[in-house]
Amino acid sequence: MTAFPCLPFFSRILASACLLLPFTALPPGSAEAADCGTSLSGMVGEMIMVGFRGTELSDDAAVLRALASGRAGGVVLFSRDVLLGGDRNIKSPSQVRSLVERLKSAAPGPIFVAVDQEGGKIRRLAPCNGFPARPSALELGRGPVQDTRRSALDMGRDLSSAGFNLNFAPVVDLHRQNSPVIGDLERAFHADAAVVTEHARAFVDGMSLAGVLCVLKHFPGHGSASDDTHTGPADVTDRWDEEELRPYRALQAQGFNGMIMAGHVILRRFDELPASLSPAILTGLLRRDLGWDGVIITDDLQMGALADRYSLKEIMASAVAAGADILLFGNNMLHDEHMALNAHASLMELVAEGRVTPARIRESWLRIRRLKQSLP
């Protein structure tokens, strides 16, 4: 395991920064008001979300230690273990509820507890582990918007009753033919961006009524991809069009409160890098052009589109430089028991080396804290 560097120098920088803040009243409990009480290590920890093995956890489990020490700010749960087969985190409603309670109680503050629960074929809470079946996005997109809201509310209640507060859904990609990861799995609501926007809004509303935050994915659009970023690069340059941005623009204008997930697709009209590592796409297109100032979370950074081409540390450096706020490590396609601790150490090393500034860390931390303050 990588050693954790001591960084008193950066602690002094942050302490000095607190003394230089303008003398304006800050709302009690606001992210800015809490700034002076949060260490650089704690800010870095909020940027890390990780998966782990186990339907139960021992007292010395690495993920519990990461949460307790502030080296991770969120977790993602899966139903099946990709490498080992069999159950990973979810076996039954009562079991997963107890597991989530254990995770939350380990942390000194609120954490994101996330899951992929789109409906249809992409669901971690399913009949095989005691939860109801739910329709796919494509099925919902063929019906009235009210049915999508109702279905999302029911699904959101499944999630909130199990303790989840963040859903990696809805997919706002456009439905396209010959799309093995989106279209073929019925994960997109429709081919028409306006219809996608209507149903995505209804989905978000239903989840919100159940107390669950949503993640729009996969920016800037994965519906055009004919390749799977789980296993390698997916270049959408020749098939992508600007209509794929329309749901993001419209939902933001309507006050969407959640996260946007950066996909790993390559869109060469902006950059040769995958979107999740591209300043031109995340900071330029999403933040500057579309005006998004909320949390950007990466898709799983251990997917083949990245992990087969770059080192972990280079991936993290590039994602942060691009504008990502939360770095997601599903820890399922690849597995490292100490993933959260190692990712935290790597990001601290990047700060120590001057490749990531404390100010950049604080930008992400502020966005994350604001969003966490809206959790039920």
VEXLOTI-435254 format. One record per residue (C-alpha): residue in one letter; x, y, z. Coordinates in nm, 3 decimals, m for minus. Layout:
@type a | east X | north Y | up Z
...
This chain:
@type m | east 0.000 | north 0.000 | up 0.000
@type t | east 0.122 | north 0.350 | up m0.076
@type a | east 0.233 | north 0.542 | up 0.229
@type f | east 0.019 | north 0.835 | up 0.336
@type p | east 0.230 | north 1.152 | up 0.312
@type c | east 0.223 | north 1.408 | up 0.593
@type l | east 0.135 | north 1.750 | up 0.454
@type p | east 0.158 | north 2.015 | up 0.729
@type f | east 0.258 | north 2.271 | up 0.464
@type f | east m0.079 | north 2.244 | up 0.291
@type s | east m0.260 | north 2.248 | up 0.624
@type r | east m0.092 | north 2.584 | up 0.694
@type i | east m0.199 | north 2.710 | up 0.352
@type l | east m0.562 | north 2.626 | up 0.425
@type a | east m0.546 | north 2.773 | up 0.773
@type s | east m0.405 | north 3.096 | up 0.631
@type a | east m0.674 | north 3.101 | up 0.368
@type c | east m0.939 | north 3.089 | up 0.640
@type l | east m0.789 | north 3.399 | up 0.802
@type l | east m0.806 | north 3.585 | up 0.471
@type l | east m1.175 | north 3.514 | up 0.404
@type p | east m1.385 | north 3.832 | up 0.377
@type f | east m1.579 | north 3.920 | up 0.692
@type t | east m1.921 | north 3.832 | up 0.561
@type a | east m2.174 | north 3.630 | up 0.753
@type l | east m2.200 | north 3.271 | up 0.637
@type p | east m2.508 | north 3.059 | up 0.704
@type p | east m2.447 | north 2.818 | up 0.992
@type g | east m2.388 | north 2.470 | up 0.852
@type s | east m2.305 | north 2.597 | up 0.505
@type a | east m2.016 | north 2.436 | up 0.319
@type e | east m1.823 | north 2.763 | up 0.329
@type a | east m1.877 | north 2.807 | up 0.703
@type a | east m1.741 | north 2.457 | up 0.768
@type d | east m1.433 | north 2.518 | up 0.551
@type c | east m1.193 | north 2.611 | up 0.830
@type g | east m1.275 | north 2.294 | up 1.022
@type t | east m1.205 | north 2.057 | up 0.733
@type s | east m0.852 | north 1.935 | up 0.661
@type l | east m0.709 | north 1.891 | up 0.315
@type s | east m0.716 | north 1.515 | up 0.376
@type g | east m1.087 | north 1.536 | up 0.456
@type m | east m1.157 | north 1.736 | up 0.141
@type v | east m0.970 | north 1.480 | up m0.068
@type g | east m1.165 | north 1.199 | up 0.096
@type e | east m1.496 | north 1.353 | up m0.008
@type m | east m1.383 | north 1.318 | up m0.371
@type i | east m1.352 | north 0.939 | up m0.350
@type m | east m1.637 | north 0.692 | up m0.395
@type v | east m1.557 | north 0.323 | up m0.386
@type g | east m1.704 | north m0.025 | up m0.415
@type f | east m1.616 | north m0.313 | up m0.186
@type r | east m1.676 | north m0.684 | up m0.134
@type g | east m1.907 | north m0.831 | up 0.124
@type t | east m2.272 | north m0.867 | up 0.221
@type e | east m2.150 | north m0.826 | up 0.581
@type l | east m1.845 | north m0.642 | up 0.712
@type s | east m1.605 | north m0.720 | up 0.993
@type d | east m1.502 | north m0.441 | up 1.231
@type d | east m1.164 | north m0.406 | up 1.060
@type a | east m1.299 | north m0.397 | up 0.702
@type a | east m1.094 | north m0.163 | up 0.484
@type v | east m1.400 | north 0.025 | up 0.358
@type l | east m1.514 | north 0.097 | up 0.714
@type r | east m1.168 | north 0.225 | up 0.803
@type a | east m1.166 | north 0.448 | up 0.495
@type l | east m1.504 | north 0.596 | up 0.586
@type a | east m1.419 | north 0.639 | up 0.953
@type s | east m1.093 | north 0.819 | up 0.873
@type g | east m1.251 | north 1.048 | up 0.613
@type r | east m1.059 | north 0.893 | up 0.324
@type a | east m1.378 | north 0.815 | up 0.133
@type g | east m1.698 | north 1.014 | up 0.104
@type g | east m1.921 | north 0.758 | up m0.061
@type v | east m1.972 | north 0.395 | up m0.155
@type v | east m2.137 | north 0.210 | up m0.441
@type l | east m2.302 | north m0.130 | up m0.399
@type f | east m2.346 | north m0.411 | up m0.652
@type s | east m2.553 | north m0.726 | up m0.654
@type r | east m2.298 | north m0.954 | up m0.823
@type d | east m1.921 | north m0.985 | up m0.805
@type v | east m1.784 | north m0.962 | up m1.159
@type l | east m1.457 | north m1.140 | up m1.083
@type l | east m1.571 | north m1.407 | up m0.839
@type g | east m1.932 | north m1.457 | up m0.939
@type g | east m2.201 | north m1.487 | up m0.675
@type d | east m2.337 | north m1.222 | up m0.441
@type r | east m2.134 | north m0.909 | up m0.377
@type n | east m2.325 | north m0.666 | up m0.153
@type i | east m2.697 | north m0.731 | up m0.196
@type k | east m2.879 | north m1.053 | up m0.098
@type s | east m3.208 | north m0.939 | up 0.056
@type p | east m3.389 | north m0.623 | up 0.168
@type s | east m3.311 | north m0.675 | up 0.538
@type q | east m2.949 | north m0.771 | up 0.472
@type v | east m2.870 | north m0.469 | up 0.254
@type r | east m3.048 | north m0.236 | up 0.497
@type s | east m2.824 | north m0.359 | up 0.778
@type l | east m2.514 | north m0.330 | up 0.560
@type v | east m2.595 | north 0.030 | up 0.461
@type e | east m2.662 | north 0.124 | up 0.822
@type r | east m2.321 | north m0.017 | up 0.913
@type l | east m2.153 | north 0.190 | up 0.643
@type k | east m2.329 | north 0.511 | up 0.743
@type s | east m2.256 | north 0.465 | up 1.112
@type a | east m1.884 | north 0.424 | up 1.041
@type a | east m1.850 | north 0.771 | up 0.888
@type p | east m1.820 | north 1.092 | up 1.091
@type g | east m2.056 | north 1.274 | up 0.854
@type p | east m2.304 | north 1.205 | up 0.573
@type i | east m2.193 | north 0.976 | up 0.293
@type f | east m2.335 | north 0.900 | up m0.049
@type v | east m2.460 | north 0.542 | up m0.072
@type a | east m2.507 | north 0.477 | up m0.443
@type v | east m2.641 | north 0.205 | up m0.669
@type d | east m2.727 | north 0.156 | up m1.038
@type q | east m3.106 | north 0.119 | up m1.036
@type e | east m3.231 | north 0.214 | up m1.382
@type g | east m3.501 | north m0.050 | up m1.417
@type g | east m3.529 | north m0.325 | up m1.675
@type k | east m3.204 | north m0.516 | up m1.718
@type i | east m2.991 | north m0.270 | up m1.520
@type r | east m3.100 | north m0.308 | up m1.160
@type r | east m2.907 | north m0.414 | up m0.852
@type l | east m3.225 | north m0.448 | up m0.645
@type a | east m3.411 | north m0.720 | up m0.834
@type p | east m3.656 | north m1.007 | up m0.785
@type c | east m3.363 | north m1.246 | up m0.736
@type n | east m3.272 | north m1.061 | up m0.414
@type g | east m3.622 | north m0.986 | up m0.293
@type f | east m3.714 | north m0.659 | up m0.465
@type p | east m3.991 | north m0.595 | up m0.722
@type a | east m3.927 | north m0.594 | up m1.097
@type r | east m3.931 | north m0.249 | up m1.257
@type p | east m3.974 | north m0.152 | up m1.625
@type s | east m3.685 | north m0.042 | up m1.845
@type a | east m3.635 | north 0.319 | up m1.953
@type l | east m3.728 | north 0.234 | up m2.312
@type e | east m4.053 | north 0.077 | up m2.197
@type l | east m4.133 | north 0.382 | up m1.985
@type g | east m4.045 | north 0.617 | up m2.269
@type r | east m4.317 | north 0.460 | up m2.484
@type g | east m4.584 | north 0.545 | up m2.226
@type p | east m4.716 | north 0.854 | up m2.048
@type v | east m4.483 | north 1.067 | up m1.838
@type q | east m4.703 | north 1.009 | up m1.532
@type d | east m4.619 | north 0.639 | up m1.542
@type t | east m4.247 | north 0.717 | up m1.541
@type r | east m4.288 | north 0.940 | up m1.235
@type r | east m4.490 | north 0.674 | up m1.056
@type s | east m4.242 | north 0.399 | up m1.145
@type a | east m3.949 | north 0.613 | up m1.027
@type l | east m4.129 | north 0.689 | up m0.701
@type d | east m4.187 | north 0.318 | up m0.640
@type m | east m3.826 | north 0.240 | up m0.728
@type g | east m3.708 | north 0.528 | up m0.511
@type r | east m3.899 | north 0.387 | up m0.217
@type d | east m3.723 | north 0.054 | up m0.272
@type l | east m3.392 | north 0.239 | up m0.256
@type s | east m3.466 | north 0.466 | up 0.039
@type s | east m3.607 | north 0.178 | up 0.244
@type a | east m3.275 | north m0.001 | up 0.193
@type g | east m3.080 | north 0.314 | up 0.291
@type f | east m2.961 | north 0.433 | up m0.050
@type n | east m2.958 | north 0.807 | up m0.111
@type l | east m2.802 | north 0.826 | up m0.460
@type n | east m2.912 | north 0.652 | up m0.779
@type f | east m2.686 | north 0.632 | up m1.085
@type a | east m2.988 | north 0.702 | up m1.306
@type p | east m3.158 | north 0.815 | up m1.518
@type v | east m2.976 | north 0.750 | up m1.843
@type v | east m3.030 | north 1.058 | up m2.062
@type d | east m2.847 | north 0.916 | up m2.362
@type l | east m3.053 | north 0.896 | up m2.679
@type h | east m3.175 | north 0.557 | up m2.799
@type r | east m2.976 | north 0.449 | up m3.104
@type q | east m2.959 | north 0.129 | up m3.306
@type n | east m2.643 | north m0.086 | up m3.286
@type s | east m2.563 | north 0.040 | up m2.937
@type p | east m2.460 | north m0.265 | up m2.733
@type v | east m2.442 | north m0.092 | up m2.395
@type i | east m2.735 | north 0.152 | up m2.417
@type g | east m2.982 | north 0.076 | up m2.697
@type d | east m2.960 | north m0.303 | up m2.691
@type l | east m3.019 | north m0.303 | up m2.315
@type e | east m3.318 | north m0.064 | up m2.336
@type r | east m3.149 | north 0.186 | up m2.105
@type a | east m3.251 | north 0.505 | up m2.290
@type f | east m3.604 | north 0.646 | up m2.285
@type h | east m3.630 | north 0.741 | up m2.652
@type a | east m3.450 | north 0.850 | up m2.968
@type d | east m3.603 | north 1.200 | up m2.942
@type a | east m3.416 | north 1.431 | up m2.704
@type a | east m3.737 | north 1.614 | up m2.607
@type v | east m3.904 | north 1.288 | up m2.501
@type v | east m3.591 | north 1.183 | up m2.312
@type t | east m3.595 | north 1.514 | up m2.126
@type e | east m3.962 | north 1.481 | up m2.026
@type h | east m3.922 | north 1.129 | up m1.892
@type a | east m3.590 | north 1.202 | up m1.723
@type r | east m3.752 | north 1.497 | up m1.543
@type a | east m4.036 | north 1.272 | up m1.429
@type f | east m3.787 | north 1.006 | up m1.317
@type v | east m3.588 | north 1.261 | up m1.115
@type d | east m3.909 | north 1.397 | up m0.960
@type g | east m4.022 | north 1.051 | up m0.853
@type m | east m3.686 | north 0.969 | up m0.700
@type s | east m3.678 | north 1.305 | up m0.522
@type l | east m4.019 | north 1.240 | up m0.365
@type a | east m3.868 | north 0.919 | up m0.222
@type g | east m3.565 | north 1.108 | up m0.088
@type v | east m3.313 | north 0.983 | up m0.344
@type l | east m3.078 | north 1.203 | up m0.549
@type c | east m3.019 | north 1.122 | up m0.915
@type v | east m2.722 | north 1.113 | up m1.152
@type l | east m2.769 | north 1.203 | up m1.518
@type k | east m2.550 | north 0.989 | up m1.741
@type h | east m2.338 | north 0.949 | up m1.954
@type f | east m2.213 | north 1.296 | up m2.054
@type p | east m2.166 | north 1.402 | up m2.334
@type g | east m2.372 | north 1.110 | up m2.472
@type h | east m2.313 | north 0.735 | up m2.490
@type g | east m2.613 | north 0.637 | up m2.702
@type s | east m2.409 | north 0.671 | up m3.022
@type a | east m2.134 | north 0.435 | up m2.906
@type s | east m2.100 | north 0.107 | up m3.091
@type d | east m1.830 | north m0.009 | up m2.847
@type d | east m1.837 | north m0.084 | up m2.475
@type t | east m1.621 | north 0.137 | up m2.249
@type h | east m1.621 | north m0.141 | up m1.989
@type t | east m1.379 | north m0.329 | up m2.212
@type g | east m1.203 | north m0.065 | up m2.422
@type p | east m1.223 | north 0.271 | up m2.602
@type a | east m1.548 | north 0.390 | up m2.758
@type d | east m1.514 | north 0.663 | up m3.021
@type v | east m1.845 | north 0.837 | up m3.095
@type t | east m1.702 | north 1.114 | up m3.315
@type d | east m1.870 | north 1.002 | up m3.638
@type r | east m2.213 | north 0.928 | up m3.486
@type w | east m2.257 | north 1.187 | up m3.209
@type d | east m2.462 | north 1.504 | up m3.261
@type e | east m2.544 | north 1.803 | up m3.044
@type e | east m2.899 | north 1.684 | up m2.978
@type e | east m2.738 | north 1.455 | up m2.720
@type l | east m2.665 | north 1.761 | up m2.506
@type r | east m3.025 | north 1.877 | up m2.507
@type p | east m3.145 | north 1.680 | up m2.199
@type y | east m2.856 | north 1.810 | up m1.990
@type r | east m2.920 | north 2.169 | up m2.094
@type a | east m3.296 | north 2.147 | up m2.037
@type l | east m3.283 | north 1.963 | up m1.704
@type q | east m3.028 | north 2.204 | up m1.566
@type a | east m3.247 | north 2.497 | up m1.670
@type q | east m3.535 | north 2.331 | up m1.482
@type g | east m3.333 | north 2.325 | up m1.159
@type f | east m3.195 | north 1.970 | up m1.154
@type n | east m3.025 | north 1.901 | up m0.820
@type g | east m2.797 | north 1.600 | up m0.836
@type m | east m2.487 | north 1.489 | up m1.022
@type i | east m2.382 | north 1.450 | up m1.383
@type m | east m2.171 | north 1.146 | up m1.470
@type a | east m1.888 | north 1.186 | up m1.721
@type g | east m1.861 | north 0.893 | up m1.960
@type h | east m1.544 | north 0.752 | up m2.110
@type v | east m1.644 | north 0.802 | up m2.474
@type i | east m1.403 | north 0.978 | up m2.710
@type l | east m1.541 | north 1.276 | up m2.901
@type r | east m1.261 | north 1.406 | up m3.121
@type r | east m1.426 | north 1.732 | up m3.220
@type f | east m1.342 | north 1.839 | up m2.862
@type d | east m1.049 | north 1.622 | up m2.752
@type e | east m0.849 | north 1.307 | up m2.819
@type l | east m0.894 | north 1.209 | up m2.453
@type p | east m1.195 | north 1.022 | up m2.314
@type a | east m1.460 | north 1.267 | up m2.192
@type s | east m1.399 | north 1.183 | up m1.827
@type l | east m1.038 | north 1.300 | up m1.862
@type s | east m1.100 | north 1.594 | up m2.095
@type p | east m1.084 | north 1.958 | up m1.975
@type a | east m1.236 | north 2.064 | up m2.307
@type i | east m1.545 | north 1.849 | up m2.244
@type l | east m1.595 | north 1.875 | up m1.867
@type t | east m1.472 | north 2.228 | up m1.793
@type g | east m1.526 | north 2.374 | up m2.139
@type l | east m1.844 | north 2.213 | up m2.268
@type l | east m2.026 | north 2.111 | up m1.950
@type r | east m1.928 | north 2.386 | up m1.708
@type r | east m1.860 | north 2.687 | up m1.931
@type d | east m2.093 | north 2.630 | up m2.227
@type l | east m2.382 | north 2.451 | up m2.053
@type g | east m2.331 | north 2.637 | up m1.723
@type w | east m2.327 | north 2.334 | up m1.490
@type d | east m2.186 | north 2.425 | up m1.148
@type g | east m2.297 | north 2.111 | up m0.967
@type v | east m2.111 | north 1.790 | up m0.895
@type i | east m1.947 | north 1.599 | up m1.178
@type i | east m1.880 | north 1.233 | up m1.101
@type t | east m1.676 | north 1.010 | up m1.330
@type d | east m1.797 | north 0.678 | up m1.459
@type d | east m1.602 | north 0.389 | up m1.306
@type l | east m1.233 | north 0.476 | up m1.347
@type q | east m1.141 | north 0.107 | up m1.352
@type m | east m1.318 | north 0.039 | up m1.681
@type g | east m1.109 | north m0.096 | up m1.965
@type a | east m1.141 | north 0.228 | up m2.164
@type l | east m0.907 | north 0.387 | up m1.908
@type a | east m0.745 | north 0.117 | up m1.696
@type d | east m0.594 | north m0.059 | up m1.998
@type r | east m0.428 | north 0.261 | up m2.119
@type y | east m0.328 | north 0.468 | up m1.814
@type s | east m0.196 | north 0.421 | up m1.461
@type l | east m0.429 | north 0.482 | up m1.167
@type k | east m0.240 | north 0.796 | up m1.065
@type e | east m0.245 | north 0.939 | up m1.417
@type i | east m0.618 | north 0.869 | up m1.446
@type m | east m0.684 | north 1.052 | up m1.120
@type a | east m0.462 | north 1.347 | up m1.212
@type s | east m0.631 | north 1.384 | up m1.550
@type a | east m0.985 | north 1.348 | up m1.416
@type v | east m0.933 | north 1.616 | up m1.152
@type a | east m0.762 | north 1.846 | up m1.401
@type a | east m1.054 | north 1.794 | up m1.639
@type g | east m1.301 | north 1.915 | up m1.376
@type a | east m1.437 | north 1.598 | up m1.210
@type d | east m1.540 | north 1.632 | up m0.846
@type i | east m1.598 | north 1.269 | up m0.743
@type l | east m1.373 | north 0.988 | up m0.863
@type l | east m1.565 | north 0.661 | up m0.884
@type f | east m1.391 | north 0.326 | up m0.832
@type g | east m1.644 | north 0.045 | up m0.866
@type n | east m1.374 | north m0.197 | up m0.752
@type n | east m1.565 | north m0.477 | up m0.922
@type m | east m1.410 | north m0.520 | up m1.268
@type l | east m1.075 | north m0.492 | up m1.089
@type h | east m1.044 | north m0.540 | up m0.716
@type d | east m0.822 | north m0.389 | up m0.449
@type e | east m0.937 | north m0.431 | up m0.090
@type h | east m0.763 | north m0.104 | up m0.002
@type m | east m0.885 | north 0.088 | up m0.308
@type a | east m1.020 | north 0.385 | up m0.113
@type l | east m0.707 | north 0.422 | up 0.099
@type n | east m0.479 | north 0.389 | up m0.203
@type a | east m0.682 | north 0.634 | up m0.412
@type h | east m0.676 | north 0.884 | up m0.127
@type a | east m0.299 | north 0.846 | up m0.090
@type s | east m0.249 | north 0.893 | up m0.465
@type l | east m0.452 | north 1.213 | up m0.473
@type m | east m0.265 | north 1.348 | up m0.168
@type e | east 0.062 | north 1.268 | up m0.347
@type l | east m0.057 | north 1.461 | up m0.653
@type v | east m0.115 | north 1.763 | up m0.429
@type a | east 0.226 | north 1.720 | up m0.265
@type e | east 0.387 | north 1.707 | up m0.608
@type g | east 0.211 | north 2.026 | up m0.716
@type r | east 0.011 | north 1.856 | up m0.993
@type v | east m0.317 | north 1.930 | up m0.816
@type t | east m0.360 | north 2.246 | up m0.609
@type p | east m0.537 | north 2.273 | up m0.271
@type a | east m0.760 | north 2.535 | up m0.430
@type r | east m0.873 | north 2.284 | up m0.693
@type i | east m0.952 | north 2.028 | up m0.422
@type r | east m1.155 | north 2.288 | up m0.233
@type e | east m1.364 | north 2.367 | up m0.543
@type s | east m1.479 | north 2.007 | up m0.562
@type w | east m1.524 | north 1.981 | up m0.187
@type l | east m1.757 | north 2.281 | up m0.182
@type r | east m1.977 | north 2.136 | up m0.455
@type i | east m1.992 | north 1.798 | up m0.281
@type r | east m2.073 | north 1.950 | up 0.058
@type r | east m2.352 | north 2.164 | up m0.088
@type l | east m2.508 | north 1.857 | up m0.244
@type k | east m2.472 | north 1.651 | up 0.074
@type q | east m2.655 | north 1.926 | up 0.263
@type s | east m2.960 | north 1.850 | up 0.046
@type l | east m2.966 | north 1.484 | up 0.150
@type p | east m3.272 | north 1.384 | up 0.355
